[in-house]
Amino acid sequence: MLGGGAMDNRFSTLLVRDDVEHVLILRLNRPAVCNAINSVMMQELLGFWQQVPSCEGVRAVIVTGEGNRAFCAGADLKERKDITIETWQQQHAVLQQAMRAMIQCPVPVIAAVNGVAYGGGLELTLASDFAYACESAVFAQSEVKLGIMPGAMGTQNLSRAVGLRRAKELSFTGETFTAAQAVEWGVVNRVFSADALLPRAIETASRIASNAPLALRRVKSSIDHSWSNDVMAGYLYEMEHYNQLLSTQDRVEGINAFNEKRLANFKGK
């Protein structure tokens, strides 16, 4: 259990567990929709990551998904159908803040990818300090199939994990890749059975938490400093292009096609 300054975890789309000494376990909690990120979850993720630095005793965070189907299937595109561009931008601005707060989290963050990780789910994986996955996990940077583009640092972090040319291939095609490929390419560090995934993540987090906490924070900060300025500048560029796509006919067609369960017919307009 954590000491004073504990997390205010009155969330509706997140579950926070603090019974592992010095470790917070964050579960994305919308299993009926594969833990897709809606506007409420965006707000709650921001609230969670903003609280972590002031939570006394926290030395590591594990992020995983509730249920046995998905880590996170990305954005909730049913919620985004027929919303105005202004509303979309307002919602996404909150997600941008949440992603910045996540990568600026002073303690180590481990993703335990327990199933599908598409779009924003892959971006959460990449925004962690490192990740483990279950054998059945499936990944994709699939936004181009919807007339949009990554908007949670995906264009910045994927190439840092897998290399420029592979990142371009994955981002241009939107095709899925397996847990075995993810570990081979550097997206995740290790792959475990579904039953072993979270226990092994907890074991690693606990090993990290047994080390000197001030040293951990400074090691993380120093490693991140080697590329953090570039990734923040790159994220501003990513968002400039992301917002330009919101006014296109292809973006509307992509979201409609997803919700109508048909192939999109993109016109390049």
C-alpha positions in Angstrom: 0.0 0.0 0.0 1.0 3.6 -0.6 1.6 6.1 2.1 0.3 9.7 2.3 -0.6 11.6 -0.9 -2.3 8.5 -2.3 -4.0 8.6 -5.7 -7.6 9.9 -5.9 -8.9 7.0 -8.0 -12.5 7.9 -8.4 -12.5 7.0 -12.1 -15.2 5.5 -14.3 -13.0 4.3 -17.2 -9.9 3.4 -15.2 -9.1 1.0 -12.4 -6.2 1.8 -10.1 -4.6 -0.8 -7.9 -2.1 0.2 -5.2 -1.7 -3.0 -3.1 1.7 -3.8 -4.5 4.3 -2.0 -2.5 5.5 1.2 -4.3 3.7 0.2 -7.5 0.6 1.5 -9.1 -1.3 -0.7 -11.6 -3.5 1.2 -14.0 -6.1 -0.8 -15.9 -8.0 0.7 -18.9 -11.5 -0.3 -17.9 -13.9 -0.4 -20.9 -13.6 -4.1 -21.7 -17.0 -4.3 -23.5 -15.4 -2.0 -26.3 -11.9 -3.4 -26.1 -10.9 -0.6 -23.7 -11.3 2.0 -26.5 -10.4 5.5 -25.5 -13.4 7.8 -25.2 -13.6 11.4 -24.1 -14.1 10.5 -20.5 -11.0 8.2 -20.5 -9.0 11.0 -22.1 -9.9 13.2 -19.1 -9.3 10.5 -16.6 -5.9 9.5 -18.1 -4.9 13.2 -17.8 -6.0 13.2 -14.2 -4.1 10.0 -13.4 -0.8 11.1 -14.9 -1.0 14.5 -13.3 -1.4 12.9 -9.9 1.4 10.4 -10.1 4.3 12.8 -9.4 2.7 13.8 -6.0 1.7 10.3 -4.9 4.1 9.5 -2.1 5.8 6.1 -2.3 5.1 5.5 -6.0 8.3 4.1 -7.7 6.8 2.4 -10.8 3.6 2.3 -12.8 2.2 -0.6 -14.8 -0.4 0.1 -17.5 -2.6 -2.8 -18.7 -6.1 -3.4 -20.0 -9.1 -4.9 -18.2 -10.4 -8.2 -19.5 -8.7 -10.8 -21.7 -9.4 -9.5 -25.2 -7.6 -6.2 -25.5 -5.1 -3.8 -24.1 -6.6 -0.9 -26.0 -8.2 -0.9 -29.4 -7.5 2.9 -29.9 -10.0 5.7 -30.0 -13.7 5.1 -29.6 -14.8 5.8 -33.2 -18.5 5.3 -32.4 -18.3 8.3 -30.1 -16.5 10.3 -32.8 -19.1 9.6 -35.5 -20.9 12.8 -36.5 -19.2 15.0 -33.9 -18.1 18.5 -35.0 -14.5 19.2 -35.8 -14.4 21.7 -32.9 -15.6 19.0 -30.5 -13.1 16.5 -31.9 -10.3 19.0 -31.4 -11.4 19.9 -27.9 -11.4 16.2 -26.9 -8.1 15.5 -28.6 -6.5 18.5 -26.9 -7.1 16.7 -23.6 -5.5 13.5 -24.9 -2.5 15.5 -26.0 -2.1 16.8 -22.5 -2.5 13.3 -21.1 0.2 11.9 -23.4 2.6 14.7 -22.5 2.0 14.0 -18.8 2.5 10.3 -19.4 5.9 10.6 -21.0 7.0 13.2 -18.4 6.0 10.9 -15.6 9.1 10.9 -13.3 8.9 7.2 -12.4 9.3 4.2 -14.7 6.2 3.1 -16.7 5.8 -0.4 -17.9 3.0 -1.4 -20.4 1.6 -5.0 -19.9 -0.1 -5.5 -23.3 -2.7 -8.2 -22.7 -4.4 -8.3 -26.1 -5.2 -6.0 -29.1 -3.2 -2.7 -29.2 -4.3 -0.8 -32.2 -3.9 2.9 -32.9 -3.9 4.7 -29.6 -3.3 1.3 -27.9 0.0 1.0 -29.7 0.8 4.6 -28.9 0.3 4.0 -25.2 2.6 1.0 -25.5 5.3 3.1 -27.2 4.9 6.0 -24.7 5.8 3.6 -21.8 9.4 3.2 -20.8 9.3 -0.4 -21.9 6.6 -3.0 -22.5 5.8 -6.7 -22.1 3.1 -8.5 -24.1 1.1 -11.7 -24.0 1.6 -14.2 -26.8 -1.8 -13.4 -28.4 -1.2 -9.6 -28.4 -1.7 -7.9 -31.8 -0.5 -4.5 -32.8 -1.2 -2.0 -35.5 -0.6 1.7 -36.4 -3.9 1.6 -38.3 -5.1 5.2 -38.5 -4.5 5.6 -42.3 -7.3 3.1 -42.8 -9.7 5.5 -41.2 -8.7 8.7 -43.0 -6.8 10.0 -40.0 -3.2 9.7 -38.6 -1.6 8.9 -35.3 -2.2 11.7 -32.8 -0.7 10.4 -29.6 3.0 10.6 -30.5 2.9 7.5 -32.8 4.8 9.2 -35.6 7.5 10.1 -33.2 7.8 7.0 -31.0 7.3 4.1 -33.5 10.4 5.0 -35.5 12.4 5.3 -32.3 11.4 1.7 -31.4 11.5 -0.1 -34.8 13.6 2.1 -37.0 12.6 4.6 -39.7 12.0 2.3 -42.6 9.9 -0.3 -40.7 8.0 2.5 -39.0 7.1 3.9 -42.4 6.0 0.5 -43.7 3.8 -0.1 -40.6 2.3 3.4 -40.7 1.7 3.5 -44.4 0.0 0.0 -44.6 -1.7 0.1 -41.3 -1.2 -3.7 -41.2 -1.2 -5.7 -38.0 1.8 -7.4 -36.4 2.2 -10.1 -33.8 3.7 -10.2 -30.3 6.6 -12.2 -31.7 7.3 -9.5 -34.3 6.8 -6.8 -31.7 9.6 -8.2 -29.6 11.8 -8.8 -32.6 11.4 -5.2 -33.8 11.8 -3.6 -30.4 8.2 -2.5 -29.6 8.1 -4.8 -26.6 10.9 -6.3 -24.5 9.5 -9.7 -23.7 6.5 -12.0 -24.4 4.8 -14.2 -21.9 1.7 -16.4 -21.6 -1.5 -14.5 -20.8 -1.5 -15.9 -17.3 2.2 -14.9 -16.7 2.1 -11.4 -18.2 0.9 -9.3 -15.3 2.8 -11.3 -12.6 6.0 -10.9 -14.6 5.3 -7.1 -15.0 4.7 -6.8 -11.3 7.9 -8.8 -10.6 9.9 -6.4 -12.7 8.2 -3.3 -11.3 8.9 -4.5 -7.8 12.5 -5.1 -8.7 12.7 -1.6 -10.0 10.9 -0.2 -6.9 13.5 -1.9 -4.7 16.2 0.4 -6.1 17.0 3.9 -4.9 14.0 6.0 -5.9 15.9 9.3 -6.4 18.5 7.5 -8.5 15.7 5.9 -10.6 14.1 9.3 -11.3 17.4 10.8 -12.4 18.4 7.9 -14.6 15.0 8.1 -16.3 15.2 11.8 -16.7 18.7 11.6 -18.1 17.9 8.9 -20.6 14.7 10.8 -21.7 16.7 14.0 -22.1 18.7 12.6 -24.9 15.6 12.7 -27.2 12.7 14.4 -25.3 13.2 17.8 -26.8 13.1 16.3 -30.3 10.0 14.2 -29.6 8.1 17.2 -28.2 8.9 19.3 -31.2 8.0 16.4 -33.4 4.6 16.0 -31.6 3.8 19.7 -32.3 4.4 18.9 -36.0 2.3 15.7 -35.8 -0.6 17.6 -34.3 -0.4 20.3 -37.0 -1.0 17.7 -39.7 -3.5 15.7 -37.5 -5.7 18.8 -37.3 -5.5 19.5 -41.0 -6.9 16.0 -41.7 -10.0 16.7 -39.6 -11.6 18.9 -42.3 -11.2 16.4 -45.1 -13.9 14.3 -46.7 -11.7 11.2 -46.3 -11.7 11.6 -42.5 -15.5 11.6 -42.5 -15.6 8.7 -44.9 -13.2 6.7 -42.8 -15.1 7.1 -39.6 -18.5 6.4 -41.3 -17.1 3.3 -43.0 -15.8 2.0 -39.6 -19.2 2.5 -37.9 -21.1 1.1 -40.9 -18.8 -2.0 -41.0 -17.8 -1.5 -44.7 -14.6 -0.7 -46.6 -13.8 3.0 -46.9 -13.9 4.6 -50.4 -11.2 7.3 -50.1 -11.2 10.1 -52.7 -8.1 12.1 -51.5 -10.3 15.1 -50.7 
